[in-house]
Amino acid sequence: MKKYFAVLYLGVFIVASLSIWKGGEALRNQQIETLRIDSFEQLNQLASILESAIAKYQHMPTLLASNDRVKKALRDGLASDINQLNRELEQINRITEASDSYIINTDGLTIAASNYREEASFVGGNFAFRPYFKDAIQGKPGRYYALGTTSNRRGYYFSYPVYDGNSIIGITVVKVDLTQFEKRFANQNYEFLLLDPDNIVFSSSRPSWLYRVLGELSHVELQRIADSQRYYGQSIEKLAIVYQKPFDEKSQIVDVLENTMTNGTEVLERLSFLRMSRPIRLLDFQISILAPLNTINEEISLWRAIFAGGVTITALLFGLAMLRTRMLRERSDANEMTRHNQAYIREVIQNTQAGLVTLDESYKIESFNPAVEKLVGQPLAPLVGQPLSRLFQLDKQDASALDSHMDFLEAANDLGIKVLTREGHLCYSEQALVAVEMTLCEMQLPNRLSYLVTFHDMTERKRYEQEITQARIELEQRVRERTFELEGANVRLRDEIEEHKGTQRELIQTAKLAVLGQLSAGLNHELNQPLTAIRAFAGNGLTFLDRGQYEQAHTNLQHISQLGQHMGDIIARFKVFARKGDVQQGPIAVQTAIMGALKIMSPRYKEVAIELVVTEDQGFIVNGDMVFLEQVLVNLLANAADAIQDAPDRQRRVLIEQIATEDQVNISIKDSGNGLSDDAIRHLFEPFFTSKSSGLGLGLGLSISLRIVEAMGGQISAQNRPEGGAEFCVRLPRFNHPTSQSPAKKSNKEI
């Protein structure tokens, strides 16, 4: 029903709004039509007056051209004749009310003018550039309109040639000032515009509209107007028409933005007009009347406001009537609901499982429900009018009392609310005491103060609390026992972890020594060659000393010193490689680690004739441990050598490459062996797994290498190369990230 009325009200509102809007539009169109009829008559009248007023001047140049004194002044040029002609022109202007009359010779120079007495006289001015002069000098009557370059006044010009026989000896010009017409029609109830053929406002009742164009002018047209000097430096701008809509075939509704003065402040105002136009063929102009519509718009707005107010008042009255009817209906429903609620509350009170007792303002019992008698186990009628303490006693641990109103207020203030909850027991029964939770709250009744007391049986809850307390004690005892057992297990586990770490370190050291054992033959070869050379250089040196050739002996001693240093470097590298220790993180140069591993592996590679190719140093720095990284690289190089020896028919070549990303450096070791089987790839890094011949390895090298690389925060992986052989890749985190680094060109260098 509510939804139905809401839709009905919305429909009525929409219909009323549309009626007000459409009615206002119809009334507005009717008033505009009346205004159009009146304005059209005014337009015809204005056009006739303007056309007749200007037409009377069009023959004046012809009459002046036939004047003998004009011809004589042009022909002879005597000062006396020109002075007399100036006075006659001045007199003619006073009689005809023309603006200006002047005589121009064939060179375009003004020799006489009606305004010869004025400071801005035309006498001496050259107007050969004006179109009216050019037409008349060719023997044709001239017509022209422009803003005067000398007087700075707008006017319409008529010109005619002056003949002496068949020769043109000068030009007569009459200028009609349009300002007099603007003043004449300035106080009308409309605005008028006089538009030239380019739709530029040449005359208007509003001075601010002068030289404004209605429509658009191209750049070529604007340049043509500027070259003609018709408006003598005046800027041609567009009239600010912001809205334009045809009303009928002969009129339009236009809105114009105009700056107006309001209380001394310039305000941009939007003016609405009804525009009607007609041509003035004599001048080749168009005249327009703009009748203001603001009054009509204000009247329509007022009519709409009055009508809307009436509709609103009617709707309010109807709404008030509906509201009163609804209030009466709701009051009846409320009374019925009250009776229903009272019966419902009585049933709830009588059948609730919680005990309810009401107290008066002195905390004396007024009434109770059957649930309280059920808790106590006997009737409570004798307690009516007795204090609450006869029925309920607090537990000993609660020192608060409820024997007085002041005690209740103090307890309630401590809680910040008008509700108080306490635990105690019902003491009226001669049987066992009943443990209950009492809640007392204040009831603000219309005429008096009362309290409602609620009793909840806590017998089961007390039993549960005792059981929970006993269970918590037993649980705490079990937790203490279990904690003691866990502490012992933790001690044993820590001991096992320490033993495991020691075993792991020994295992890594064993792998190192195993590699050193495999390389011992190559090491002997590397040390034997320098020793042989040292013996040769020493023998030669003794011979040189015996012969007194000290310089050659000195050279042999230098060679012996260099060979000794070389042997010391070889032995030092093996000693560093063989030392024990944990992974120590820090910045290390990748190229340095590679070269250290190569010093260890070079003897073996030379022994088995394997070509070792290393890319150029890229300057990469990673975060890791130098010795342990060398151990990983030695393990991978040793495996690569074993793989190549197992493939005697393939090319014997190992390639070491360095590639860096933004966060990591990849070290790849590629061999030309037979590659890895699928089973080997799956179990490659498992301890004691090996794909070598029996007795050639323990299967711990790659497992230990994996743990070392992961301890340094990196990864190690293996895959088969498309062209044959295997590729192992060690990825380690970069220590720093240069902001700009030109990519280094790679070049291969044989070791």
MOHUGI-V293389 format. One record per pair of residues at least 24 apart in sequence whose C-alpha atoms are under 7 Angstrom apart, sorted by the first residue. I is the first residue (numbers start at 1). J is the second residue. D is the distance in whole Angstrom. If there is no record, write none. Layout:
BEGIN
[[I	J	D] [I	J	D]]
END
This chain:
BEGIN
[[20	304	6] [20	307	7] [20	308	7] [24	300	6] [24	304	6] [28	296	7] [28	300	6] [39	291	7] [40	276	7] [43	289	6] [47	280	7] [47	287	7] [51	280	7] [51	282	7] [58	158	6] [60	174	7] [61	158	7] [61	159	6] [61	160	5] [61	172	5] [61	173	6] [61	174	6] [62	160	6] [64	172	6] [65	160	7] [65	161	7] [65	162	5] [65	172	6] [71	162	7] [74	105	7] [74	169	7] [74	170	7] [75	169	7] [82	112	6] [85	112	7] [86	112	5] [86	113	6] [86	114	6] [86	116	7] [89	113	6] [89	114	5] [90	114	4] [90	115	7] [98	175	7] [98	176	6] [99	175	6] [99	176	5] [99	177	5] [100	174	6] [100	175	5] [100	176	7] [101	173	6] [101	174	4] [101	175	6] [102	172	6] [102	173	5] [102	174	7] [103	171	6] [103	172	5] [103	173	6] [104	170	6] [104	171	5] [104	172	6] [105	169	6] [105	170	4] [105	171	6] [106	169	6] [106	170	5] [120	150	6] [120	151	6] [122	150	7] [132	159	6] [136	160	5] [136	161	5] [136	171	7] [137	161	6] [146	230	5] [146	231	6] [147	230	6] [147	231	5] [147	232	6] [149	232	6] [154	178	6] [190	289	7] [190	290	6] [190	291	5] [190	292	6] [191	289	6] [191	290	5] [191	291	6] [192	288	6] [192	289	4] [192	290	6] [193	287	6] [193	288	5] [193	289	6] [194	285	7] [194	286	6] [194	287	5] [194	288	7] [195	285	6] [195	286	5] [195	287	6] [196	285	5] [196	286	7] [197	284	7] [197	285	6] [211	236	6] [212	236	6] [212	237	5] [212	238	5] [212	239	5] [213	237	6] [213	238	5] [213	239	6] [214	238	6] [214	239	6] [250	276	6] [251	275	5] [251	276	5] [252	276	7] [354	454	7] [354	455	6] [354	456	5] [355	454	6] [355	455	5] [355	456	7] [356	453	6] [356	454	5] [356	455	6] [357	452	6] [357	453	5] [357	454	7] [358	451	6] [358	452	5] [358	453	6] [359	450	6] [359	451	5] [359	452	6] [360	449	7] [360	450	5] [360	451	6] [361	449	5] [361	450	5] [362	404	7] [362	405	6] [363	387	6] [363	388	6] [364	388	6] [376	426	7] [376	428	7] [376	429	6] [377	429	7] [390	428	7] [391	426	6] [391	427	6] [391	428	5] [392	424	7] [392	425	6] [392	426	5] [392	427	6] [393	424	6] [393	425	6] [393	426	6] [393	427	7] [394	423	6] [394	424	4] [394	425	7] [395	423	6] [395	424	5] [418	442	6] [434	459	7] [435	459	6] [508	704	6] [509	580	6] [511	701	6] [512	578	6] [513	578	7] [519	604	6] [522	603	5] [522	604	5] [522	607	7] [523	603	6] [526	603	6] [527	567	6] [530	563	6] [534	560	5] [574	600	7] [577	627	6] [583	625	6] [583	628	7] [584	624	7] [584	625	5] [585	623	6] [585	624	5] [585	625	5] [585	712	7] [586	623	5] [586	624	5] [586	625	6] [587	621	6] [587	622	6] [587	623	5] [587	624	6] [587	735	6] [588	621	6] [588	622	6] [588	623	6] [588	624	7] [588	626	6] [589	619	7] [589	620	6] [589	621	5] [589	622	7] [590	620	6] [590	621	6] [590	622	7] [591	617	6] [593	626	6] [593	629	7] [593	630	5] [594	630	7] [596	630	7] [597	630	5] [597	633	6] [597	634	5] [601	634	7] [610	652	5] [610	653	6] [611	652	6] [611	653	5] [611	654	6] [612	653	6] [612	654	5] [612	655	6] [612	750	6] [612	751	5] [613	654	6] [613	655	5] [613	656	6] [613	748	6] [613	749	6] [613	750	5] [613	751	6] [614	655	6] [614	656	5] [614	657	6] [614	748	6] [614	749	6] [614	750	7] [615	656	6] [615	657	5] [615	746	6] [615	747	6] [615	748	5] [615	749	6] [616	746	6] [616	747	6] [616	748	7] [618	744	7] [621	734	6] [621	735	6] [622	732	6] [622	733	6] [622	734	4] [622	735	5] [623	733	6] [623	734	6] [623	735	5] [624	712	5] [628	708	7] [632	705	5] [635	701	6] [640	671	6] [643	673	5] [643	674	7] [644	672	6] [644	673	4] [647	673	6] [647	674	6] [662	737	7] [663	733	6] [663	734	6] [664	731	6] [664	732	6] [664	733	4] [664	734	5] [665	731	6] [665	732	6] [665	733	6] [665	734	6] [666	729	6] [666	730	6] [666	731	5] [666	732	7] [667	729	6] [667	730	5] [667	731	6] [668	727	7] [668	728	6] [668	729	4] [668	730	6] [669	727	6] [669	728	5] [669	729	7] [670	726	6] [670	727	4] [670	728	7] [671	725	5] [671	726	6] [671	727	7] [672	724	6] [672	725	4] [673	725	4] [673	726	7] [674	724	7] [674	725	5] [675	720	6] [675	724	6] [675	725	4] [675	726	5] [676	720	6] [676	726	6]]
END
